[in-house]
Amino acid sequence: MNISLVLEKPTSSLVIRLFTSGQEPGDQPFFKAEKNELWWPGEQELWLGLGKVPSTITYLKVLRLLFHKRKDRWPSRLTLDARALSAEQLGAALNGILLGGYNVQLYKSDPKPVSTFFGERGELFVWTSEVLPEGQRAVDKARHTAEVQARVMDLMNAPGNKKPPRVLAEWALESGRQHKYRVTVLDQAALKAMGMHALLSVSRGSAEPPVMILTEHTPESYQKTVVLVGKGVTFDTGGISIKPSANMHLMKSDMGGAAAVLGTVELAARLQLPVRVVGVIPATENCVDGDSTKPGDVIDSYAGKTIEVIDTDAEGRLILADGLSYGAQTYQPDVLIDLATLTGSVVQTLGYAAAGLFTANDDLAAQLRQAAERTGEKLWPLPLWDDYKEEIASDIADVRNYHGKPLAGAIVAAKFLEVFTNEHPTWAHLDIAGVAFGDTEFTPNRAGTAFGVRLLTDFLENL
């Protein structure tokens, strides 16, 4: 799709106009500009309601829904009336339009066609009162962001047999070549030599070898280094502590943290953000085999601490333990953040509206929550008090990976991860289990959301 800023309304193009409730044209009694309300005043004009007090995210969501619902029926040329929009609102609107064409039919032999508007011949004219550099920057950022989000959603929506750890590594290597950032893949032999025992223990039941993917965007000049660690369990059976079969197919989404980190580093490179951003992605399957780690086993870790494995389905925290230790020790970052589809407990607490935020650093919490507010990717703080520390105490090892109680599950998981952060003063854990894979307009079933990409990019831009 070609996107052009124009000063005059193009001829022979359907114009989409956006209205807030109370500011709709007064010469008609039928259109009240309620959120998602549509009105066709003529063949060449479409009105779209934003509701009473639209936020920037409203522009994104209403346009994404509109364009997705009609993605097979749009003409190849469209005009967005953006004369009253700020650069921020314009960027959100364009992100919504571009993502509206997302096609989840990844493996269909005869997929339903979508409009040519979303292809190379499509044209979107952005009708504005003046062409300013910030307007063009908004266009460019919206395009890059939407393209990365779509790539991340493809990863999330792919089944486990289409994305074993080596495929994530190939994705990262190709992205690094294309967008000129560094990618290193540590294979199984390297992981053994380095002592990544917690990651290796999770992989023992799978025929697919584990990897650790290291991605690094390093600008010519920067002041801060941020390390992002993403859980990359490409399929999770639960191991010997096996999950029920009913929804196990959804465990293809257990690499949502890895997908967010992969996408964020790519987007940082595309946008040339003036921050050094390092991605650490421990990737593995968690399967069942005669060689699988068993409940009660004691394993080593990269940090040198021993772990009693109470539950093999609490595997995400094991691979994050090695990832966090490696990231903190190797890069000495100013900020250390991990993301993971870690616990069902956080879903019970926050539902599907927000991710859980765990940090002892109030300044970091405020920065992340501000980014969440700006992007609509919501976070809610949960405690990280030492009152919960006894829940990870083990009789025979340094720590245990699960407390076995039907309470405070997300908090206890965060306390476990804290042990492996080298006491980093600016660390945050984001439990994205309820928001990385859920109900969207893209499919009647649950699908990937690319949660975290816009959130983390905004955080980096404002660091």
C-alpha positions, 0 to 999 in steps of 0.5 A, spaced: 500 500 500 502 506 498 501 512 503 501 519 500 500 526 504 496 530 500 493 537 501 487 537 496 481 531 496 483 527 490 478 525 485 475 518 484 476 516 491 472 514 497 473 519 503 473 516 510 471 522 515 472 521 523 467 524 528 466 525 535 459 525 538 457 532 539 461 534 533 457 531 527 454 535 522 448 538 524 444 537 517 442 530 518 438 527 524 441 520 523 448 519 525 450 521 532 457 519 531 457 513 537 463 509 537 464 504 531 457 507 528 457 508 520 454 513 515 454 513 508 452 520 506 453 519 499 457 514 494 464 517 495 464 519 503 463 514 509 463 517 516 465 513 522 463 515 529 469 515 535 464 516 541 464 522 546 471 522 548 476 518 544 483 517 546 488 516 541 487 508 542 480 509 539 482 511 533 487 505 532 481 500 534 475 503 530 479 504 524 482 497 525 475 494 526 472 497 520 477 495 515 478 488 517 470 487 517 470 490 510 477 487 508 475 484 502 470 490 499 475 496 499 476 500 493 483 500 491 484 508 492 481 511 499 482 517 502 483 519 510 480 526 512 486 527 517 485 535 517 483 535 524 488 530 527 494 530 531 501 527 528 499 522 534 492 521 532 494 520 525 499 515 527 494 511 531 489 511 525 494 509 520 496 503 524 489 501 525 488 501 517 494 497 516 493 492 521 485 491 518 488 488 512 491 482 517 490 475 514 490 470 519 489 464 513 496 462 514 496 455 511 489 455 507 490 452 500 485 456 498 484 463 502 479 468 501 481 474 497 482 481 500 482 487 497 487 490 492 487 496 497 492 492 502 497 490 496 502 493 492 497 497 488 493 500 493 493 507 495 491 511 501 491 518 501 492 522 507 488 529 506 491 534 511 491 541 512 499 542 511 504 537 510 509 537 515 515 533 517 512 530 523 506 528 519 511 524 514 514 521 521 507 518 523 506 515 516 513 512 516 512 509 524 505 507 523 507 503 517 513 500 520 510 498 526 504 495 523 509 491 519 512 488 525 506 487 528 503 483 523 510 479 522 509 477 530 502 475 529 504 470 524 509 467 529 504 467 534 498 464 530 503 459 527 502 452 530 508 448 534 510 444 528 511 450 524 515 454 529 520 450 533 526 453 536 530 453 530 525 457 526 525 462 531 532 463 530 532 463 522 526 468 523 531 473 527 537 472 523 533 474 516 530 480 520 537 482 522 540 481 515 534 485 512 534 491 518 542 491 519 542 489 527 546 483 530 543 476 531 547 471 534 544 464 535 547 459 541 546 452 539 545 446 544 553 445 544 554 452 546 548 452 551 552 446 554 559 449 554 556 455 557 552 452 563 545 454 561 542 448 565 535 450 566 534 451 559 537 445 557 533 441 562 526 444 559 528 441 552 530 434 554 523 431 552 523 434 545 527 432 539 527 439 537 534 442 540 533 448 544 537 455 542 538 462 545 537 467 540 541 474 542 539 480 538 542 487 538 540 494 535 546 498 537 546 505 534 552 510 533 551 514 539 547 512 545 546 513 553 543 507 555 542 499 554 536 496 555 536 488 555 529 485 554 528 477 555 522 473 552 520 466 554 520 462 547 517 456 549 514 454 542 510 449 544 508 447 551 505 440 553 507 441 561 512 436 560 511 430 565 506 435 569 502 434 563 496 439 561 489 437 560 488 436 552 482 440 552 486 447 550 493 444 549 493 446 542 493 453 544 500 452 547 503 454 541 502 461 544 507 460 549 512 464 546 508 470 546 514 474 550 519 471 545 515 474 539 514 481 543 522 481 544 523 479 537 519 484 534 521 490 539 528 489 537 526 489 529 522 495 530 527 499 534 532 498 528 527 500 523 526 506 527 533 507 528 532 509 536 537 512 540 538 506 545 542 500 545 536 494 545 538 487 546 534 481 546 535 475 549 530 469 547 531 462 550 527 458 546 525 450 547 519 446 546 516 443 553 515 435 551 514 429 554 519 423 553 523 418 557 528 423 558 524 429 560 526 432 567 521 429 572 518 433 578 522 433 584 529 433 580 534 438 582 537 442 576 543 447 575 542 454 572 547 459 569 547 463 575 550 457 579 544 456 583 540 450 584 533 449 583 528 443 585 523 442 580 516 441 583 512 442 577 515 441 570 509 445 567 512 451 571 518 451 565 517 458 563 521 461 569 526 456 568 528 458 561 527 465 563 532 464 569 538 462 565 536 468 560 535 473 565 542 471 569 545 471 562 542 478 560 544 481 566 551 479 567 553 479 560 550 486 558 550 490 564 544 494 562 541 500 565 534 497 564 532 489 565 525 487 563 522 480 561 516 478 558 512 471 558 506 468 558 508 465 565 502 464 569 494 462 569 494 466 575 495 473 572 489 471 568 485 470 574 487 476 577 486 481 571 482 477 566 484 479 559 484 486 559 491 487 562 498 484 563 501 484 570 507 488 572 512 486 577 518 491 579 521 494 586 523 500 582 517 506 582 520 510 577 521 504 572 513 502 574 511 509 572 515 509 566 512 503 563 505 505 566 505 511 562 507 507 556 501 503 557 497 509 557 499 512 551 499 505 547 493 502 550 497 496 552 495 496 559 499 494 565 497 493 572 502 493 578 502 487 583 506 486 589 513 483 589 514 483 597 519 479 601 512 476 604 512 471 598 519 469 598 518 463 603 514 460 597 520 458 593 524 456 599 526 449 598 529 443 603 534 440 598 536 446 593 537 453 593 530 455 590 524 451 588 520 453 581 513 452 584 509 453 591 504 448 589 498 452 592 492 455 589 494 462 591 499 468 589 501 464 583 503 470 579 507 473 584 510 467 587 513 466 579 515 473 579 519 472 586 522 466 583 525 470 577 527 475 582 533 470 584 536 470 577 536 478 576 543 479 579 539 484 584 538 488 578 536 495 581 532 496 575 528 490 573 521 489 571 517 482 569 511 483 565 506 477 565 502 477 559 499 471 559 492 474 559 493 479 553 498 476 548 493 471 545 486 472 546 479 474 542 481 479 536 477 481 530 482 477 526 478 470 527 472 467 531 477 463 535 483 466 539 489 469 536 496 473 537 495 480 539 503 482 538 502 485 545 508 488 547 511 491 541 508 498 541 508 498 549 516 497 549 517 501 543 514 507 546 518 506 553 524 506 549 522 512 545 521 516 552 527 513 556 
